[in-house]
């Protein structure tokens, strides 16, 4: 995935770096995984403006992301890498062998056609695979980390964010 460095037309753009959209493979989202996103535009139930400076922008639909990766042991193929207007990171459409489709946050280096799997044991620590922290080798760069098992990813979810597994002491990881 490439990045673009903007020319400093204004002082705010002096060190700005933005995504290059060459990694995106499709512009149409999966219909079964999108939901409407309600925006009030700063207005109350009577239609009167109650919050200033809100509203405008392009209409968005929410993409339902699987932060839990609970389909254990079932391999999936990455069908596409897509843009998500609700977050800074790109998302990947997974097609599981049993026919189910889900979105995940696309880690840097994930390719279309790549196989990914989620599991408890005997899973290779490759890009896109999900596994417990006890199975990940020390020093590995990871993203989308759960604080408590089964709750869903809550750490290192945005674009460019990552964590590195430094140590393990009993049940706890650093």
C-alpha positions in Angstrom: 0.0 0.0 0.0 1.5 3.3 -1.0 1.2 6.7 0.6 1.2 10.2 -1.0 3.0 13.2 0.5 1.0 16.4 -0.3 2.6 19.6 -1.5 2.4 22.3 1.3 -0.2 24.6 -0.2 -1.3 25.6 3.3 0.6 25.4 6.6 -1.7 22.5 7.7 -0.6 20.4 4.8 3.1 20.9 5.3 3.8 17.4 6.6 0.6 15.7 5.6 0.7 12.1 4.2 -2.4 10.4 2.8 -3.3 6.9 1.6 -2.7 6.0 -2.0 -5.8 4.2 -3.2 -4.0 1.8 -5.5 -4.6 -1.1 -3.0 -8.4 -0.9 -3.4 -9.7 -3.6 -5.7 -13.5 -2.7 -5.8 -15.7 0.3 -5.1 -19.0 -1.5 -4.4 -19.6 -2.8 -0.9 -21.1 -6.2 -0.1 -24.8 -5.6 0.1 -25.5 -8.1 2.9 -22.8 -6.4 5.2 -23.9 -2.8 5.1 -26.4 -1.0 7.2 -27.9 2.5 7.1 -26.1 5.2 9.2 -28.4 7.8 10.7 -27.2 11.4 10.8 -29.1 14.1 12.5 -27.2 17.0 11.0 -27.3 18.8 14.4 -31.1 19.0 14.4 -33.6 17.8 17.0 -37.0 16.0 16.6 -38.6 19.3 15.6 -36.0 19.9 12.9 -34.5 22.9 14.6 -30.7 23.4 14.7 -29.5 22.6 18.2 -25.8 21.8 17.6 -23.7 24.2 15.5 -21.0 23.1 13.0 -22.3 19.6 12.5 -23.9 18.2 9.4 -22.9 18.1 5.8 -20.5 15.7 4.2 -21.3 12.7 2.0 -23.9 10.2 3.0 -22.3 7.0 4.5 -23.4 3.5 5.0 -21.9 1.5 7.9 -19.9 -1.6 7.0 -20.4 -4.4 9.7 -16.9 -5.4 10.7 -16.1 -8.7 12.4 -13.8 -7.7 15.3 -14.2 -11.0 17.1 -13.0 -13.4 14.3 -15.0 -16.2 16.0 -15.1 -18.7 13.1 -12.4 -20.9 14.5 -10.7 -23.3 12.1 -12.6 -22.4 9.0 -10.3 -20.9 6.3 -11.3 -17.9 4.3 -10.1 -16.3 1.1 -9.7 -12.5 0.7 -12.1 -11.5 -2.1 -11.4 -7.7 -2.1 -9.8 -4.8 -0.4 -12.3 -1.9 0.0 -12.4 1.7 1.2 -14.5 2.4 4.3 -15.7 5.9 4.8 -16.2 5.3 8.5 -12.6 4.6 9.4 -9.0 5.4 8.3 -8.1 1.8 7.6 -9.1 -0.2 4.5 -11.3 -3.3 5.0 -11.0 -6.7 3.5 -14.0 -8.9 2.4 -13.5 -12.5 3.5 -15.3 -15.4 1.9 -15.3 -18.4 4.2 -15.4 -22.0 2.9 -18.9 -22.5 4.4 -20.2 -19.6 2.3 -20.4 -16.8 4.9 -18.9 -13.4 4.1 -17.5 -10.9 6.6 -15.4 -7.7 6.7 -12.2 -7.4 8.7 -9.7 -4.5 9.1 -7.2 -5.1 6.3 -3.6 -5.3 7.8 -0.8 -3.8 5.8 0.4 -6.4 3.3 -2.9 -8.4 2.9 -3.4 -9.4 -0.7 -6.5 -10.4 -2.7 -6.7 -14.2 -3.0 -4.7 -14.8 0.2 -6.0 -17.5 2.6 -6.5 -16.4 6.3 -7.7 -18.4 9.2 -8.7 -17.8 12.8 -7.9 -20.4 15.5 -6.7 -21.4 18.9 -3.7 -23.6 18.1 -1.4 -24.7 15.3 -2.0 -21.5 13.3 0.9 -19.9 11.4 1.6 -16.3 12.5 1.1 -14.8 9.1 -0.6 -11.5 7.9 -4.3 -11.7 8.4 -4.4 -14.7 10.7 -6.1 -14.4 14.2 -4.9 -16.3 17.2 -4.5 -15.9 21.0 -1.5 -13.9 22.3 -0.2 -17.1 23.9 0.4 -18.5 20.4 2.1 -15.5 18.8 5.9 -15.4 18.9 7.6 -12.6 20.8 8.6 -9.5 18.8 5.7 -10.0 16.2 3.9 -6.9 15.0 0.2 -7.3 15.6 -3.0 -5.2 15.2 -6.7 -5.5 16.3 -6.1 -6.8 19.8 -8.7 -7.9 22.3 -8.4 -6.7 25.9 -10.5 -9.6 27.2 -11.2 -12.8 25.3 -14.4 -12.8 23.2 -15.0 -9.1 23.6 -13.7 -8.1 20.1 -10.7 -6.0 19.0 -10.3 -2.7 20.7 -6.5 -1.8 20.4 -4.5 -0.9 17.3 -7.5 -0.7 14.9 -6.8 2.4 12.9 -4.7 2.8 9.8 -1.0 2.5 10.5 -1.6 1.5 14.1 0.2 -1.6 15.4 1.6 -3.2 18.6 4.6 -5.4 19.2 4.4 -8.3 21.5 7.4 -7.8 23.9 6.9 -10.2 26.9 4.6 -12.8 28.5 4.3 -13.3 32.2 1.7 -16.0 33.1 -1.7 -14.8 31.9 -0.5 -11.3 31.0 1.3 -10.0 27.9 3.2 -6.8 27.3 
